[in-house]
Amino acid sequence: GSRVPGRSGGGHSLKTGNKKTSRTRVDTLQSNSRQELRSEGDDGFPAGTAPFRFIMDSYCIIIMGAWPALYLVRGVWKLHYNPGEEAQLQLHRPPSELCPGLAYGQNNVCCDTQQLITLKSNIQIPLQYLSRCPACFFNFMTLFCELTCSPRQSEFLNATQISNGSVQEVSYHIGQSFANAMYDACSDVQAPSTNIKALSMLCGREASQCTPQNWIQYMFDIKNGQVPFAINPIFADASILNATPMNNRTFNCTQSLEDGSGPCSCQDCSQVCGPTPVAPPSPPPWTILGLDAMVVIMWCCYIGFLLVFFGDASCCETLGERFENCLRLLFSRWGSFCVRQPLTVILCSLVLVCLCSAGLVYMRITTDPVELWSSPSSEARKEKDYFDQHFAAHHHHSLDGVLDLQLAIENLTAEYKGESVTLKNICVSPLAPYNDNCTILSILNYFQNSHDVLDHVDHDEFYIYHDYHTHFLYCVSSPTALDDTSPSHDACMGTYGGPVFPWLALGGYEGTVYNNATALVITFPVNNYLNDTDKLGKALAWEKEFINFMKSYSNPNLTISFSSERSIEDEIERESNSDVSTIVISYIIMFVYISLALGHINSCRTLLVDSKISLGIAGILIVLSSVACSLGIFSYIGIPLTLIVIEVIPFLVLAVGVDNIFIMVQTFQRDERMADEELHQQIGRILGEVAPSMFLSSFSETVAFFLGALSSMPAVRTFSLFAGLAVFIDFLLQISCFVSLLGLDIKRQEANRADILCCVKLPDGPREKSEGCLFRFFKKIYAPFILKDWVRPLVDSYVLEYFGNLSEYLHTGPPVYFVVEDGHDYKTLEGQNSICGGVGCDSNSLVQQIYTASLLSN
């Protein structure tokens, strides 16, 4: 065997000393001989010094007295020593936790303490992933421990290339059965932080393309930058060139180790798992006598309705008639009173409206999508609130572009309270303060976000050997690689210290053919703080600057869509503000329409008398007053408003209110006043006829809206409450204030006085009937125009394009968090086993249940 100091983990090195010498001597020793070498004065050793000797057997060479380096070259040991150096080599037994497979009793091995420290430091990445499966890690460590420390190195190691006293290449004979067993034990091991197999990180390619041979070859390849010299693995179970392959004992992932470690978990060893999980069956349908319960109930209700209303019609008709007569009498008297006492009714209505509308000073408007669409009592909302409170920093996301654009975004500067805010001030830097680079999930991080690295190329006049494309292909297959094996030795790991997985940064590809991707996604995670207004304000300020920059950015070679955490809320607010003009215009149009349609203008000469401009204004003001009263009352209570309420309810109440206005006015216009009947009596009679229908209609609408308030969705509940109360208040104002105003307007018209200018009396004359054309205008001209395809982009949002591209190209959905609430005991073994997902964990642990659920289709 040979004394093999130096690096371990990715390989090992053979060491010749680190001091300059004036003279060297090389002796050749046969590996199976026992020889004693003595120093000679003419060889550079001081005369009379103690001899050193090499006791050589079939396992290990024990070196005493000097500092030589010994290499085995094709069965022949060659000695390279530096005269005058003192030997300081100590042979040790490696700790069992590092190399449990080296069971040689009290025999010393061919590595010292420093080599063991180096070996331990170099296996940290494999340790992180493979130690989840004890059998896998045992086999893996056996491969490297035998290479580094085995006293039987002479049986399976040969130094095949030496230059200037330094080893350039070593052959390592490995049993094919050992390599297969090591691969089989590790093939299913997961990397939980990335949700992919560990071999995808350690094999230099996708786990599906990894084999025992190319895995070991990749780890020993000098091009990966992890080994000091080339280690050429030779796979065979039979002896080759007098070398006996290293074919130590292995364990499969279903076996327990001798140290008591159990089998690997189901996540890391498919052989341990039981049958493939299936989704739980859907709950059986609710049936009655074998029939759908809802169908049975509906039929029973329908039959009951028939029996009640047709079986004993006389009783129902009597009750309905009595109720209708009571309503008719009540509204007739009320209508007569409103016409006889218009000032009292109008004044009381104004006081009521003012008192209710005063609550608007307490009005609060919310535009947060979570507050709008997520019920505070829902399980998802509770879990989100818990997560936000206990994990203060979650993330905003901004998506876009290519390297020039990405660098421009990184250099954006916003202002917040007189302070400059850059991306570095708010971004996620997982390795800070040692590495303050921002996390940027972009394939440009494969090139260290650098134009120089992007331009690296290795070529001659005939062929390009390495360029950005070969580097890209290498990195998408091994995102954690620190060296792409090109002459430039470029890393794939991002500048922030972590990998960028291709399915997060690319889109528009099939399967794993990332080279055919048609979309690039760049994600900038930005810290957000639930209870820190200043830090949250900085993030919002930077995002606003980002949005403004992206709106003005133009590149003819790029089709760009983008979004940020605040985009939806901003768009809701922007659309609401832009709708103010729409609301105003709509009310003006409705006002004009009501004024003209209610008046039944017969001729231009009677235009000022027949028009109902003042009555139309009153109708519009009554609608707005009912909405203001509803907003004010609920603002008193403390219920926040949504922009949906402000935008939609005015139209809703306007539609209901206009309908009632037309019913009352046009019924009066078609009615003939009876003999000896006064105006207040006529209007009272008309109101008695139409008000019951108006009351039942408005009451049913109010009840329907209030039933909608039973919804747990905040936006729906708030809308239903405000709409229901606004409709009911609108009805009350219409049968009181509007009836009084209608009586006054009729008196004006009968006196032949001009509308608005009621003091002006016009001469009497004949009247002619004519029809308006507003209805035809809206139907034939306005509606077709506003629905044209070329008009729609004028009101579209950039967020619509973003969501469209997100749905078409992106392969990854939003992140999912599983949070264990306070109170769980992590200190006890039982508490740990109920959470973890590795070896020794409970079969129904949290992680195991999540993994099992992930195997379910859909």
Order of alpha helices (4+ residues) and beta strands (2+ residues): beta-beta-beta-beta-beta-beta-alpha-alpha-alpha-alpha-beta-beta-alpha-beta-beta-alpha-alpha-beta-beta-beta-alpha-alpha-alpha-beta-alpha-alpha-beta-alpha-beta-beta-alpha-alpha-beta-beta-alpha-alpha-beta-beta-beta-alpha-alpha-alpha-alpha-beta-alpha-alpha-alpha-alpha-alpha-alpha-alpha-alpha-alpha
